[in-house]
Amino acid sequence: MATGTMKKRVEGKDFRFITPDEGGNDLFSFKDAYPGETPEDKKKYMDDLNEGDKVSFDVEQSEKGPRAVDIKRAE
């Protein structure tokens, strides 16, 4: 798993960006990449992360480029 830092929240949006610790471009993350049983749980987990919080994640290739998936608050 990779690690990184959460970027600023975009109010009313279902996505966030993460700056990888290893460098490179910020990674897109959609609400479905966060833990939770329901879409609402996933969005709440995402919204509860603050700018600057450390997270761990995997990277997956999408049609629009790499994105962060399986995102969890770093321990």
mmCIF file of the N, C-alpha and C atoms, coordinates in Angstrom:
data_MODEL
# 
_entry.id   MODEL 
# 
loop_
_atom_site.group_PDB 
_atom_site.id 
_atom_site.type_symbol 
_atom_site.label_atom_id 
_atom_site.label_alt_id 
_atom_site.label_comp_id 
_atom_site.label_asym_id 
_atom_site.label_entity_id 
_atom_site.label_seq_id 
_atom_site.pdbx_PDB_ins_code 
_atom_site.Cartn_x 
_atom_site.Cartn_y 
_atom_site.Cartn_z 
_atom_site.occupancy 
_atom_site.B_iso_or_equiv 
_atom_site.pdbx_formal_charge 
_atom_site.auth_seq_id 
_atom_site.auth_comp_id 
_atom_site.auth_asym_id 
_atom_site.auth_atom_id 
_atom_site.pdbx_PDB_model_num 
ATOM 1   N N  . MET A 1 1  ? 0.835   -1.191 0.000   1.00 0.00 ? 1  MET A N  1 
ATOM 2   C CA . MET A 1 1  ? 0.000   0.000  0.000   1.00 0.00 ? 1  MET A CA 1 
ATOM 3   C C  . MET A 1 1  ? 0.874   1.247  0.000   1.00 0.00 ? 1  MET A C  1 
ATOM 4   N N  . ALA A 1 2  ? 0.361   2.258  -0.658  1.00 0.00 ? 2  ALA A N  1 
ATOM 5   C CA . ALA A 1 2  ? 1.031   3.555  -0.682  1.00 0.00 ? 2  ALA A CA 1 
ATOM 6   C C  . ALA A 1 2  ? 0.452   4.428  0.430   1.00 0.00 ? 2  ALA A C  1 
ATOM 7   N N  . THR A 1 3  ? 1.122   5.527  0.708   1.00 0.00 ? 3  THR A N  1 
ATOM 8   C CA . THR A 1 3  ? 0.619   6.483  1.693   1.00 0.00 ? 3  THR A CA 1 
ATOM 9   C C  . THR A 1 3  ? 0.630   7.876  1.082   1.00 0.00 ? 3  THR A C  1 
ATOM 10  N N  . GLY A 1 4  ? -0.183  8.744  1.660   1.00 0.00 ? 4  GLY A N  1 
ATOM 11  C CA . GLY A 1 4  ? -0.245  10.104 1.155   1.00 0.00 ? 4  GLY A CA 1 
ATOM 12  C C  . GLY A 1 4  ? -1.008  11.004 2.107   1.00 0.00 ? 4  GLY A C  1 
ATOM 13  N N  . THR A 1 5  ? -1.279  12.210 1.638   1.00 0.00 ? 5  THR A N  1 
ATOM 14  C CA . THR A 1 5  ? -1.925  13.242 2.440   1.00 0.00 ? 5  THR A CA 1 
ATOM 15  C C  . THR A 1 5  ? -3.183  13.729 1.731   1.00 0.00 ? 5  THR A C  1 
ATOM 16  N N  . MET A 1 6  ? -4.264  13.843 2.502   1.00 0.00 ? 6  MET A N  1 
ATOM 17  C CA . MET A 1 6  ? -5.522  14.335 1.942   1.00 0.00 ? 6  MET A CA 1 
ATOM 18  C C  . MET A 1 6  ? -5.397  15.808 1.571   1.00 0.00 ? 6  MET A C  1 
ATOM 19  N N  . LYS A 1 7  ? -5.965  16.149 0.426   1.00 0.00 ? 7  LYS A N  1 
ATOM 20  C CA . LYS A 1 7  ? -6.028  17.543 -0.020  1.00 0.00 ? 7  LYS A CA 1 
ATOM 21  C C  . LYS A 1 7  ? -7.325  18.171 0.477   1.00 0.00 ? 7  LYS A C  1 
ATOM 22  N N  . LYS A 1 8  ? -7.485  19.442 0.200   1.00 0.00 ? 8  LYS A N  1 
ATOM 23  C CA . LYS A 1 8  ? -8.655  20.210 0.621   1.00 0.00 ? 8  LYS A CA 1 
ATOM 24  C C  . LYS A 1 8  ? -9.955  19.573 0.119   1.00 0.00 ? 8  LYS A C  1 
ATOM 25  N N  . ARG A 1 9  ? -10.965 19.603 0.965   1.00 0.00 ? 9  ARG A N  1 
ATOM 26  C CA . ARG A 1 9  ? -12.299 19.102 0.619   1.00 0.00 ? 9  ARG A CA 1 
ATOM 27  C C  . ARG A 1 9  ? -12.969 20.073 -0.352  1.00 0.00 ? 9  ARG A C  1 
ATOM 28  N N  . VAL A 1 10 ? -13.652 19.523 -1.355  1.00 0.00 ? 10 VAL A N  1 
ATOM 29  C CA . VAL A 1 10 ? -14.445 20.326 -2.276  1.00 0.00 ? 10 VAL A CA 1 
ATOM 30  C C  . VAL A 1 10 ? -15.899 20.133 -1.868  1.00 0.00 ? 10 VAL A C  1 
ATOM 31  N N  . GLU A 1 11 ? -16.490 21.143 -1.243  1.00 0.00 ? 11 GLU A N  1 
ATOM 32  C CA . GLU A 1 11 ? -17.843 21.023 -0.694  1.00 0.00 ? 11 GLU A CA 1 
ATOM 33  C C  . GLU A 1 11 ? -18.842 20.593 -1.760  1.00 0.00 ? 11 GLU A C  1 
ATOM 34  N N  . GLY A 1 12 ? -19.695 19.635 -1.376  1.00 0.00 ? 12 GLY A N  1 
ATOM 35  C CA . GLY A 1 12 ? -20.758 19.174 -2.259  1.00 0.00 ? 12 GLY A CA 1 
ATOM 36  C C  . GLY A 1 12 ? -20.323 18.194 -3.323  1.00 0.00 ? 12 GLY A C  1 
ATOM 37  N N  . LYS A 1 13 ? -19.072 17.784 -3.317  1.00 0.00 ? 13 LYS A N  1 
ATOM 38  C CA . LYS A 1 13 ? -18.566 16.853 -4.332  1.00 0.00 ? 13 LYS A CA 1 
ATOM 39  C C  . LYS A 1 13 ? -18.332 15.484 -3.713  1.00 0.00 ? 13 LYS A C  1 
ATOM 40  N N  . ASP A 1 14 ? -18.403 14.450 -4.546  1.00 0.00 ? 14 ASP A N  1 
ATOM 41  C CA . ASP A 1 14 ? -18.216 13.066 -4.104  1.00 0.00 ? 14 ASP A CA 1 
ATOM 42  C C  . ASP A 1 14 ? -16.814 12.549 -4.413  1.00 0.00 ? 14 ASP A C  1 
ATOM 43  N N  . PHE A 1 15 ? -15.833 13.447 -4.432  1.00 0.00 ? 15 PHE A N  1 
ATOM 44  C CA . PHE A 1 15 ? -14.455 13.036 -4.689  1.00 0.00 ? 15 PHE A CA 1 
ATOM 45  C C  . PHE A 1 15 ? -13.501 13.896 -3.883  1.00 0.00 ? 15 PHE A C  1 
ATOM 46  N N  . ARG A 1 16 ? -12.267 13.407 -3.770  1.00 0.00 ? 16 ARG A N  1 
ATOM 47  C CA . ARG A 1 16 ? -11.170 14.136 -3.111  1.00 0.00 ? 16 ARG A CA 1 
ATOM 48  C C  . ARG A 1 16 ? -9.899  13.846 -3.899  1.00 0.00 ? 16 ARG A C  1 
ATOM 49  N N  . PHE A 1 17 ? -8.839  14.570 -3.569  1.00 0.00 ? 17 PHE A N  1 
ATOM 50  C CA . PHE A 1 17 ? -7.521  14.305 -4.122  1.00 0.00 ? 17 PHE A CA 1 
ATOM 51  C C  . PHE A 1 17 ? -6.566  13.979 -2.987  1.00 0.00 ? 17 PHE A C  1 
ATOM 52  N N  . ILE A 1 18 ? -5.581  13.142 -3.300  1.00 0.00 ? 18 ILE A N  1 
ATOM 53  C CA . ILE A 1 18 ? -4.558  12.715 -2.349  1.00 0.00 ? 18 ILE A CA 1 
ATOM 54  C C  . ILE A 1 18 ? -3.196  13.005 -2.962  1.00 0.00 ? 18 ILE A C  1 
ATOM 55  N N  . THR A 1 19 ? -2.298  13.604 -2.177  1.00 0.00 ? 19 THR A N  1 
ATOM 56  C CA . THR A 1 19 ? -0.921  13.811 -2.610  1.00 0.00 ? 19 THR A CA 1 
ATOM 57  C C  . THR A 1 19 ? -0.095  12.623 -2.133  1.00 0.00 ? 19 THR A C  1 
ATOM 58  N N  . PRO A 1 20 ? 0.442   11.808 -3.060  1.00 0.00 ? 20 PRO A N  1 
ATOM 59  C CA . PRO A 1 20 ? 1.235   10.644 -2.656  1.00 0.00 ? 20 PRO A CA 1 
ATOM 60  C C  . PRO A 1 20 ? 2.537   11.061 -1.975  1.00 0.00 ? 20 PRO A C  1 
ATOM 61  N N  . ASP A 1 21 ? 2.929   10.325 -0.926  1.00 0.00 ? 21 ASP A N  1 
ATOM 62  C CA . ASP A 1 21 ? 4.195   10.599 -0.239  1.00 0.00 ? 21 ASP A CA 1 
ATOM 63  C C  . ASP A 1 21 ? 5.392   10.362 -1.149  1.00 0.00 ? 21 ASP A C  1 
ATOM 64  N N  . GLU A 1 22 ? 5.258   9.452  -2.106  1.00 0.00 ? 22 GLU A N  1 
ATOM 65  C CA . GLU A 1 22 ? 6.375   9.118  -2.992  1.00 0.00 ? 22 GLU A CA 1 
ATOM 66  C C  . GLU A 1 22 ? 6.564   10.138 -4.107  1.00 0.00 ? 22 GLU A C  1 
ATOM 67  N N  . GLY A 1 23 ? 5.710   11.161 -4.142  1.00 0.00 ? 23 GLY A N  1 
ATOM 68  C CA . GLY A 1 23 ? 5.812   12.191 -5.163  1.00 0.00 ? 23 GLY A CA 1 
ATOM 69  C C  . GLY A 1 23 ? 4.922   11.885 -6.355  1.00 0.00 ? 23 GLY A C  1 
ATOM 70  N N  . GLY A 1 24 ? 4.984   12.730 -7.339  1.00 0.00 ? 24 GLY A N  1 
ATOM 71  C CA . GLY A 1 24 ? 4.148   12.569 -8.521  1.00 0.00 ? 24 GLY A CA 1 
ATOM 72  C C  . GLY A 1 24 ? 2.877   13.389 -8.410  1.00 0.00 ? 24 GLY A C  1 
ATOM 73  N N  . ASN A 1 25 ? 2.004   13.191 -9.375  1.00 0.00 ? 25 ASN A N  1 
ATOM 74  C CA . ASN A 1 25 ? 0.751   13.943 -9.435  1.00 0.00 ? 25 ASN A CA 1 
ATOM 75  C C  . ASN A 1 25 ? -0.211  13.521 -8.336  1.00 0.00 ? 25 ASN A C  1 
ATOM 76  N N  . ASP A 1 26 ? -1.072  14.447 -7.933  1.00 0.00 ? 26 ASP A N  1 
ATOM 77  C CA . ASP A 1 26 ? -2.141  14.112 -7.000  1.00 0.00 ? 26 ASP A CA 1 
ATOM 78  C C  . ASP A 1 26 ? -3.033  13.050 -7.625  1.00 0.00 ? 26 ASP A C  1 
ATOM 79  N N  . LEU A 1 27 ? -3.588  12.183 -6.771  1.00 0.00 ? 27 LEU A N  1 
ATOM 80  C CA . LEU A 1 27 ? -4.458  11.107 -7.231  1.00 0.00 ? 27 LEU A CA 1 
ATOM 81  C C  . LEU A 1 27 ? -5.910  11.433 -6.918  1.00 0.00 ? 27 LEU A C  1 
ATOM 82  N N  . PHE A 1 28 ? -6.777  11.183 -7.878  1.00 0.00 ? 28 PHE A N  1 
ATOM 83  C CA . PHE A 1 28 ? -8.219  11.327 -7.722  1.00 0.00 ? 28 PHE A CA 1 
ATOM 84  C C  . PHE A 1 28 ? -8.737  10.175 -6.878  1.00 0.00 ? 28 PHE A C  1 
ATOM 85  N N  . SER A 1 29 ? -9.750  10.440 -6.048  1.00 0.00 ? 29 SER A N  1 
ATOM 86  C CA . SER A 1 29 ? -10.418 9.364  -5.305  1.00 0.00 ? 29 SER A CA 1 
ATOM 87  C C  . SER A 1 29 ? -11.904 9.672  -5.239  1.00 0.00 ? 29 SER A C  1 
ATOM 88  N N  . PHE A 1 30 ? -12.716 8.721  -5.687  1.00 0.00 ? 30 PHE A N  1 
ATOM 89  C CA . PHE A 1 30 ? -14.166 8.864  -5.634  1.00 0.00 ? 30 PHE A CA 1 
ATOM 90  C C  . PHE A 1 30 ? -14.661 8.264  -4.331  1.00 0.00 ? 30 PHE A C  1 
ATOM 91  N N  . LYS A 1 31 ? -15.852 8.642  -3.889  1.00 0.00 ? 31 LYS A N  1 
ATOM 92  C CA . LYS A 1 31 ? -16.358 8.196  -2.583  1.00 0.00 ? 31 LYS A CA 1 
ATOM 93  C C  . LYS A 1 31 ? -16.428 6.683  -2.457  1.00 0.00 ? 31 LYS A C  1 
ATOM 94  N N  . ASP A 1 32 ? -16.573 5.949  -3.568  1.00 0.00 ? 32 ASP A N  1 
ATOM 95  C CA . ASP A 1 32 ? -16.656 4.486  -3.475  1.00 0.00 ? 32 ASP A CA 1 
ATOM 96  C C  . ASP A 1 32 ? -15.328 3.842  -3.098  1.00 0.00 ? 32 ASP A C  1 
ATOM 97  N N  . ALA A 1 33 ? -14.237 4.621  -3.025  1.00 0.00 ? 33 ALA A N  1 
ATOM 98  C CA . ALA A 1 33 ? -12.918 4.093  -2.671  1.00 0.00 ? 33 ALA A CA 1 
ATOM 99  C C  . ALA A 1 33 ? -12.677 4.073  -1.162  1.00 0.00 ? 33 ALA A C  1 
ATOM 100 N N  . TYR A 1 34 ? -13.665 4.542  -0.379  1.00 0.00 ? 34 TYR A N  1 
ATOM 101 C CA . TYR A 1 34 ? -13.523 4.639  1.074   1.00 0.00 ? 34 TYR A CA 1 
ATOM 102 C C  . TYR A 1 34 ? -14.330 3.544  1.757   1.00 0.00 ? 34 TYR A C  1 
ATOM 103 N N  . PRO A 1 35 ? -13.965 3.157  2.998   1.00 0.00 ? 35 PRO A N  1 
ATOM 104 C CA . PRO A 1 35 ? -14.690 2.096  3.706   1.00 0.00 ? 35 PRO A CA 1 
ATOM 105 C C  . PRO A 1 35 ? -16.127 2.503  4.034   1.00 0.00 ? 35 PRO A C  1 
ATOM 106 N N  . GLY A 1 36 ? -16.995 1.502  4.058   1.00 0.00 ? 36 GLY A N  1 
ATOM 107 C CA . GLY A 1 36 ? -18.382 1.731  4.448   1.00 0.00 ? 36 GLY A CA 1 
ATOM 108 C C  . GLY A 1 36 ? -19.298 0.712  3.813   1.00 0.00 ? 36 GLY A C  1 
ATOM 109 N N  . GLU A 1 37 ? -20.417 0.465  4.467   1.00 0.00 ? 37 GLU A N  1 
ATOM 110 C CA . GLU A 1 37 ? -21.402 -0.503 3.971   1.00 0.00 ? 37 GLU A CA 1 
ATOM 111 C C  . GLU A 1 37 ? -22.285 0.086  2.876   1.00 0.00 ? 37 GLU A C  1 
ATOM 112 N N  . THR A 1 38 ? -22.599 1.370  2.991   1.00 0.00 ? 38 THR A N  1 
ATOM 113 C CA . THR A 1 38 ? -23.506 2.020  2.044   1.00 0.00 ? 38 THR A CA 1 
ATOM 114 C C  . THR A 1 38 ? -22.797 3.214  1.403   1.00 0.00 ? 38 THR A C  1 
ATOM 115 N N  . PRO A 1 39 ? -23.341 3.720  0.296   1.00 0.00 ? 39 PRO A N  1 
ATOM 116 C CA . PRO A 1 39 ? -22.746 4.925  -0.294  1.00 0.00 ? 39 PRO A CA 1 
ATOM 117 C C  . PRO A 1 39 ? -22.687 6.096  0.693   1.00 0.00 ? 39 PRO A C  1 
ATOM 118 N N  . GLU A 1 40 ? -23.693 6.197  1.559   1.00 0.00 ? 40 GLU A N  1 
ATOM 119 C CA . GLU A 1 40 ? -23.703 7.272  2.552   1.00 0.00 ? 40 GLU A CA 1 
ATOM 120 C C  . GLU A 1 40 ? -22.570 7.100  3.565   1.00 0.00 ? 40 GLU A C  1 
ATOM 121 N N  . ASP A 1 41 ? -22.326 5.834  3.995   1.00 0.00 ? 41 ASP A N  1 
ATOM 122 C CA . ASP A 1 41 ? -21.220 5.554  4.923   1.00 0.00 ? 41 ASP A CA 1 
ATOM 123 C C  . ASP A 1 41 ? -19.881 5.918  4.294   1.00 0.00 ? 41 ASP A C  1 
ATOM 124 N N  . LYS A 1 42 ? -19.705 5.563  3.021   1.00 0.00 ? 42 LYS A N  1 
ATOM 125 C CA . LYS A 1 42 ? -18.453 5.847  2.317   1.00 0.00 ? 42 LYS A CA 1 
ATOM 126 C C  . LYS A 1 42 ? -18.226 7.358  2.207   1.00 0.00 ? 42 LYS A C  1 
ATOM 127 N N  . LYS A 1 43 ? -19.288 8.096  1.867   1.00 0.00 ? 43 LYS A N  1 
ATOM 128 C CA . LYS A 1 43 ? -19.167 9.554  1.750   1.00 0.00 ? 43 LYS A CA 1 
ATOM 129 C C  . LYS A 1 43 ? -18.850 10.176 3.105   1.00 0.00 ? 43 LYS A C  1 
ATOM 130 N N  . LYS A 1 44 ? -19.480 9.687  4.168   1.00 0.00 ? 44 LYS A N  1 
ATOM 131 C CA . LYS A 1 44 ? -19.206 10.215 5.512   1.00 0.00 ? 44 LYS A CA 1 
ATOM 132 C C  . LYS A 1 44 ? -17.747 9.982  5.889   1.00 0.00 ? 44 LYS A C  1 
ATOM 133 N N  . TYR A 1 45 ? -17.215 8.767  5.614   1.00 0.00 ? 45 TYR A N  1 
ATOM 134 C CA . TYR A 1 45 ? -15.812 8.472  5.913   1.00 0.00 ? 45 TYR A CA 1 
ATOM 135 C C  . TYR A 1 45 ? -14.920 9.456  5.156   1.00 0.00 ? 45 TYR A C  1 
ATOM 136 N N  . MET A 1 46 ? -15.211 9.647  3.865   1.00 0.00 ? 46 MET A N  1 
ATOM 137 C CA . MET A 1 46 ? -14.421 10.566 3.051   1.00 0.00 ? 46 MET A CA 1 
ATOM 138 C C  . MET A 1 46 ? -14.500 11.988 3.617   1.00 0.00 ? 46 MET A C  1 
ATOM 139 N N  . ASP A 1 47 ? -15.709 12.430 3.957   1.00 0.00 ? 47 ASP A N  1 
ATOM 140 C CA . ASP A 1 47 ? -15.890 13.796 4.457   1.00 0.00 ? 47 ASP A CA 1 
ATOM 141 C C  . ASP A 1 47 ? -15.265 14.007 5.833   1.00 0.00 ? 47 ASP A C  1 
ATOM 142 N N  . ASP A 1 48 ? -15.119 12.934 6.614   1.00 0.00 ? 48 ASP A N  1 
ATOM 143 C CA . ASP A 1 48 ? -14.520 13.048 7.948   1.00 0.00 ? 48 ASP A CA 1 
ATOM 144 C C  . ASP A 1 48 ? -12.999 13.192 7.905   1.00 0.00 ? 48 ASP A C  1 
ATOM 145 N N  . LEU A 1 49 ? -12.386 12.938 6.750   1.00 0.00 ? 49 LEU A N  1 
ATOM 146 C CA . LEU A 1 49 ? -10.946 13.141 6.604   1.00 0.00 ? 49 LEU A CA 1 
ATOM 147 C C  . LEU A 1 49 ? -10.688 14.620 6.329   1.00 0.00 ? 49 LEU A C  1 
ATOM 148 N N  . ASN A 1 50 ? -9.754  15.187 7.063   1.00 0.00 ? 50 ASN A N  1 
ATOM 149 C CA . ASN A 1 50 ? -9.431  16.604 6.926   1.00 0.00 ? 50 ASN A CA 1 
ATOM 150 C C  . ASN A 1 50 ? -8.213  16.813 6.046   1.00 0.00 ? 50 ASN A C  1 
ATOM 151 N N  . GLU A 1 51 ? -8.092  18.009 5.507   1.00 0.00 ? 51 GLU A N  1 
ATOM 152 C CA . GLU A 1 51 ? -6.899  18.361 4.750   1.00 0.00 ? 51 GLU A CA 1 
ATOM 153 C C  . GLU A 1 51 ? -5.681  18.127 5.634   1.00 0.00 ? 51 GLU A C  1 
ATOM 154 N N  . GLY A 1 52 ? -4.684  17.420 5.109   1.00 0.00 ? 52 GLY A N  1 
ATOM 155 C CA . GLY A 1 52 ? -3.467  17.136 5.858   1.00 0.00 ? 52 GLY A CA 1 
ATOM 156 C C  . GLY A 1 52 ? -3.464  15.783 6.549   1.00 0.00 ? 52 GLY A C  1 
ATOM 157 N N  . ASP A 1 53 ? -4.631  15.115 6.649   1.00 0.00 ? 53 ASP A N  1 
ATOM 158 C CA . ASP A 1 53 ? -4.672  13.782 7.264   1.00 0.00 ? 53 ASP A CA 1 
ATOM 159 C C  . ASP A 1 53 ? -3.904  12.787 6.404   1.00 0.00 ? 53 ASP A C  1 
ATOM 160 N N  . LYS A 1 54 ? -3.196  11.868 7.066   1.00 0.00 ? 54 LYS A N  1 
ATOM 161 C CA . LYS A 1 54 ? -2.437  10.832 6.374   1.00 0.00 ? 54 LYS A CA 1 
ATOM 162 C C  . LYS A 1 54 ? -3.352  9.645  6.099   1.00 0.00 ? 54 LYS A C  1 
ATOM 163 N N  . VAL A 1 55 ? -3.234  9.085  4.889   1.00 0.00 ? 55 VAL A N  1 
ATOM 164 C CA . VAL A 1 55 ? -4.027  7.925  4.496   1.00 0.00 ? 55 VAL A CA 1 
ATOM 165 C C  . VAL A 1 55 ? -3.136  6.892  3.817   1.00 0.00 ? 55 VAL A C  1 
ATOM 166 N N  . SER A 1 56 ? -3.613  5.652  3.810   1.00 0.00 ? 56 SER A N  1 
ATOM 167 C CA . SER A 1 56 ? -2.980  4.595  3.025   1.00 0.00 ? 56 SER A CA 1 
ATOM 168 C C  . SER A 1 56 ? -3.967  4.200  1.933   1.00 0.00 ? 56 SER A C  1 
ATOM 169 N N  . PHE A 1 57 ? -3.449  3.711  0.813   1.00 0.00 ? 57 PHE A N  1 
ATOM 170 C CA . PHE A 1 57 ? -4.311  3.411  -0.331  1.00 0.00 ? 57 PHE A CA 1 
ATOM 171 C C  . PHE A 1 57 ? -3.560  2.549  -1.336  1.00 0.00 ? 57 PHE A C  1 
ATOM 172 N N  . ASP A 1 58 ? -4.317  1.969  -2.258  1.00 0.00 ? 58 ASP A N  1 
ATOM 173 C CA . ASP A 1 58 ? -3.757  1.292  -3.419  1.00 0.00 ? 58 ASP A CA 1 
ATOM 174 C C  . ASP A 1 58 ? -4.005  2.188  -4.624  1.00 0.00 ? 58 ASP A C  1 
ATOM 175 N N  . VAL A 1 59 ? -3.246  1.968  -5.687  1.00 0.00 ? 59 VAL A N  1 
ATOM 176 C CA . VAL A 1 59 ? -3.416  2.746  -6.915  1.00 0.00 ? 59 VAL A CA 1 
ATOM 177 C C  . VAL A 1 59 ? -3.940  1.817  -8.001  1.00 0.00 ? 59 VAL A C  1 
ATOM 178 N N  . GLU A 1 60 ? -4.951  2.287  -8.723  1.00 0.00 ? 60 GLU A N  1 
ATOM 179 C CA . GLU A 1 60 ? -5.588  1.520  -9.790  1.00 0.00 ? 60 GLU A CA 1 
ATOM 180 C C  . GLU A 1 60 ? -5.638  2.402  -11.031 1.00 0.00 ? 60 GLU A C  1 
ATOM 181 N N  . GLN A 1 61 ? -5.453  1.799  -12.189 1.00 0.00 ? 61 GLN A N  1 
ATOM 182 C CA . GLN A 1 61 ? -5.570  2.545  -13.441 1.00 0.00 ? 61 GLN A CA 1 
ATOM 183 C C  . GLN A 1 61 ? -7.032  2.612  -13.855 1.00 0.00 ? 61 GLN A C  1 
ATOM 184 N N  . SER A 1 62 ? -7.498  3.804  -14.173 1.00 0.00 ? 62 SER A N  1 
ATOM 185 C CA . SER A 1 62 ? -8.849  3.979  -14.699 1.00 0.00 ? 62 SER A CA 1 
ATOM 186 C C  . SER A 1 62 ? -8.728  4.517  -16.122 1.00 0.00 ? 62 SER A C  1 
ATOM 187 N N  . GLU A 1 63 ? -9.850  4.712  -16.777 1.00 0.00 ? 63 GLU A N  1 
ATOM 188 C CA . GLU A 1 63 ? -9.829  5.257  -18.137 1.00 0.00 ? 63 GLU A CA 1 
ATOM 189 C C  . GLU A 1 63 ? -9.200  6.643  -18.180 1.00 0.00 ? 63 GLU A C  1 
ATOM 190 N N  . LYS A 1 64 ? -9.289  7.374  -17.066 1.00 0.00 ? 64 LYS A N  1 
ATOM 191 C CA . LYS A 1 64 ? -8.773  8.743  -17.022 1.00 0.00 ? 64 LYS A CA 1 
ATOM 192 C C  . LYS A 1 64 ? -7.419  8.849  -16.331 1.00 0.00 ? 64 LYS A C  1 
ATOM 193 N N  . GLY A 1 65 ? -6.801  7.708  -16.028 1.00 0.00 ? 65 GLY A N  1 
ATOM 194 C CA . GLY A 1 65 ? -5.499  7.727  -15.379 1.00 0.00 ? 65 GLY A CA 1 
ATOM 195 C C  . GLY A 1 65 ? -5.536  7.062  -14.021 1.00 0.00 ? 65 GLY A C  1 
ATOM 196 N N  . PRO A 1 66 ? -4.432  7.128  -13.275 1.00 0.00 ? 66 PRO A N  1 
ATOM 197 C CA . PRO A 1 66 ? -4.381  6.457  -11.975 1.00 0.00 ? 66 PRO A CA 1 
ATOM 198 C C  . PRO A 1 66 ? -5.304  7.119  -10.959 1.00 0.00 ? 66 PRO A C  1 
ATOM 199 N N  . ARG A 1 67 ? -5.853  6.281  -10.066 1.00 0.00 ? 67 ARG A N  1 
ATOM 200 C CA . ARG A 1 67 ? -6.694  6.797  -8.986  1.00 0.00 ? 67 ARG A CA 1 
ATOM 201 C C  . ARG A 1 67 ? -6.429  5.996  -7.727  1.00 0.00 ? 67 ARG A C  1 
ATOM 202 N N  . ALA A 1 68 ? -6.714  6.605  -6.594  1.00 0.00 ? 68 ALA A N  1 
ATOM 203 C CA . ALA A 1 68 ? -6.540  5.942  -5.301  1.00 0.00 ? 68 ALA A CA 1 
ATOM 204 C C  . ALA A 1 68 ? -7.788  5.121  -4.982  1.00 0.00 ? 68 ALA A C  1 
ATOM 205 N N  . VAL A 1 69 ? -7.574  3.887  -4.481  1.00 0.00 ? 69 VAL A N  1 
ATOM 206 C CA . VAL A 1 69 ? -8.671  3.005  -4.074  1.00 0.00 ? 69 VAL A CA 1 
ATOM 207 C C  . VAL A 1 69 ? -8.318  2.377  -2.731  1.00 0.00 ? 69 VAL A C  1 
ATOM 208 N N  . ASP A 1 70 ? -9.288  1.752  -2.089  1.00 0.00 ? 70 ASP A N  1 
ATOM 209 C CA . ASP A 1 70 ? -9.087  1.099  -0.781  1.00 0.00 ? 70 ASP A CA 1 
ATOM 210 C C  . ASP A 1 70 ? -8.418  2.056  0.215   1.00 0.00 ? 70 ASP A C  1 
ATOM 211 N N  . ILE A 1 71 ? -8.962  3.237  0.328   1.00 0.00 ? 71 ILE A N  1 
ATOM 212 C CA . ILE A 1 71 ? -8.373  4.301  1.139   1.00 0.00 ? 71 ILE A CA 1 
ATOM 213 C C  . ILE A 1 71 ? -8.794  4.158  2.597   1.00 0.00 ? 71 ILE A C  1 
ATOM 214 N N  . LYS A 1 72 ? -7.793  4.259  3.480   1.00 0.00 ? 72 LYS A N  1 
ATOM 215 C CA . LYS A 1 72 ? -8.047  4.190  4.922   1.00 0.00 ? 72 LYS A CA 1 
ATOM 216 C C  . LYS A 1 72 ? -7.167  5.216  5.625   1.00 0.00 ? 72 LYS A C  1 
ATOM 217 N N  . ARG A 1 73 ? -7.647  5.695  6.755   1.00 0.00 ? 73 ARG A N  1 
ATOM 218 C CA . ARG A 1 73 ? -6.833  6.596  7.575   1.00 0.00 ? 73 ARG A CA 1 
ATOM 219 C C  . ARG A 1 73 ? -5.567  5.846  7.987   1.00 0.00 ? 73 ARG A C  1 
ATOM 220 N N  . ALA A 1 74 ? -4.404  6.467  7.825   1.00 0.00 ? 74 ALA A N  1 
ATOM 221 C CA . ALA A 1 74 ? -3.136  5.830  8.193   1.00 0.00 ? 74 ALA A CA 1 
ATOM 222 C C  . ALA A 1 74 ? -3.032  5.729  9.708   1.00 0.00 ? 74 ALA A C  1 
ATOM 223 N N  . GLU A 1 75 ? -2.426  4.653  10.163  1.00 0.00 ? 75 GLU A N  1 
ATOM 224 C CA . GLU A 1 75 ? -2.267  4.430  11.612  1.00 0.00 ? 75 GLU A CA 1 
ATOM 225 C C  . GLU A 1 75 ? -0.934  4.938  12.091  1.00 0.00 ? 75 GLU A C  1 
# 
